Amino acid sequence: MKRKFNYYLLILPLLALFASCSRDVFDEYYGRPDYLEDPIYQRLEELGNFKNFTVLIEKAGYKDILSKSGYWTLFAPNDEAFTKYFQENGISDVSKIDDATASKIVKYALVFNAFRTDQLSDYQSGTGWIIDQAFRRRTAYYDGFKYDVGFDGVRRLIVDVNRNGGLLNATVNGVPVIDNNNKYITYFDKEYFAAKKLNASDYNFFYPNATFTDFNVLGGFIKEANIIAENGVIQEVTEVSLPLNSIDVHLKSDPNYSIFYDILQNNFVTYPFSSLMTNNYRNFSGNSEDVFVKTYNPNLVFSPNNENYLKAVDNDGQNDAYTLLAPNNDAMQVFITDVLTKHFKYEELPQYVFQDLVNAHMVAGAVWPSLKGQYQNGLKEELRFDFATDVEDKKVLSNGFFIGTNKVQKSNIFFSVYTSAYLNPNYSLAVRLFNDGSGYREIVSNIDSKFTLFLPSDSVLQALGYSYNTIQLRWEYLSPNGAISETGTAARNRLLRLFYNCIVPTPDGELDNIATTSGVIRTGDNELFGEYIQWDNNKIYAAGTIVAGNAVNILGSERQENGITYFIDKFPEFSTEFQGLAISRLATQNAQYSSFFNYLRNSNIYRASDGKIDGTDLGTSYTFIVPNNAAIAKAVTDGVLPASPTTTIAGQRDLIADFIRYHIIVARTASNDNLTNGLFETLRRDSKGEKTYVNINSEAKNLKFSDNSGTTANFILASSNNLADRSLIHLVDNYLKLTE
């Protein structure tokens, strides 16, 4: 034992010597290099012009953090910036700034990750850096838990929702992803401006009293850039910045926009309980209060209190932000009185009306004034504001731009003929059909195109047998005489066709004087043609109403931005009979149709029982060209038609059939309205089975048909434009002949 003890007495000094040598080698290899700059806090002290800011760093408890390793960008306000801040806020010196304010200033100046100015304009996308596409960075500041009084008057402890779409928290594979809704700071860099084709006016729009420089940070600028520290980069700035409000908080704090804010709060905000946030709060504070999440309806373009932008990828808030264009109280009050409550009581307005109103003033992007025409609001409309005259307030906020306006967006929804139904409770069935994917809303609500809308009320529709089953969610139709009963798709399709007869493009106000004029006009849209209807001194006729021997009466009207709505007592009904019967009636009413009809009814392509002409079908568009008696006589003289309509000779009967077919234009209805010009297919085939064509010219209030030899048949206005199922029947002064 003694020998072993002596041995250890000898070996211990040697081990100590070796350990000392190893530590020197370790420190030399892994120790802090002499060439490194000091950490951020020490660098600020060395530079000497951040004395006020370093005091705030200590008050905020960030001295230790900024004196250690890390990876930060610090927008550090210099002492000159603080002198200005003291003067503006009536503060004598930095000692008068409390700890809470100090924490706000420091955290909002602190950006995650270290960036030089040439990197701050680059967007850290999920697929890599995108050059010159960023103008914002996430800061270390977030609001956290706070109290809020809801529209119900209840005071709650809340956190703001950190995602759009009503989500309480984002999840990945079902596991909550907690982020603190950190606020962003906005800067204006010449590289970003150049890439976006912006200019100084875009900056001065928000900061009219500041000078646009190479790199502005909010209302100030970077005086000295890229001061390197061990744990990040310092950017010396000329302005002290407190954390900016969110759009939600700013709107709440400005009484000039209280009506718009109340609409948001009363219709789209809920406060669901969050067990996750409650546990976090209780663990953090030791208190036992419940925590709720202030959540906006997912049908809005964005949640005004969400600081995270879309969060489709982690850093997309660097690349874009929201914009709210909020009308002031005066503009809102006029709009409520003149538009919203023209037929509704305010308290009875459906929520979807407020939803459309709010979305009309929301843009899921940062709206730069010089690029105003490139943006669309939440209703996919261009922004209809003059930024020089219609804007009274504008602010850069933590989650986007706020633009206060003295007018309401002239939205399609609220200023078009569609509005006559949309904002009148007596027309809810029409609104339901327009909005169910039919596309009719998009047609008639376009204020850049002029329309006339014929609109039946709910009571008119119900009297005609139409209803909507809200339990089975389907349209239903039972004709007043009980002869026809349809449900679901069949009933909806019937209504769709009827309502399409009620939509009329009138670019030149063709129906403005409907009470004292008459004529024929095409319904539908310029891309998908409807049928023709007639009007005559406050009465409307479609093919079906003519067959039934009645008319649609105009009950009243309402002028809108893009045309006139006429309220009607029934539908302009479509016809369910074949066009041959319409020609038959014309022949009894007008002798000039008789010769042609004699050949038609005796031909081998006509079915006398129902008037069907072979090759034609109900629901398909046609134009029937009917030569008058003199033209038919000429065709007989020229040998194009046999002398007798009742001939039994097969070859002659074929001539009659071909003659009739060549006078029927397929898939197009033509009138003298300059809407149909060019070559159009006929029902006839030539001897080789190929399609044949007739040229139509509908210019100058006239209508001409020409065959392939150049022979022209002119329509006779007084006897033309006769309605049939999706068709017009015209009397002409000549016949057409196919030359092969």
Disulfide bonds with the S-S distance in Angstrom:
none
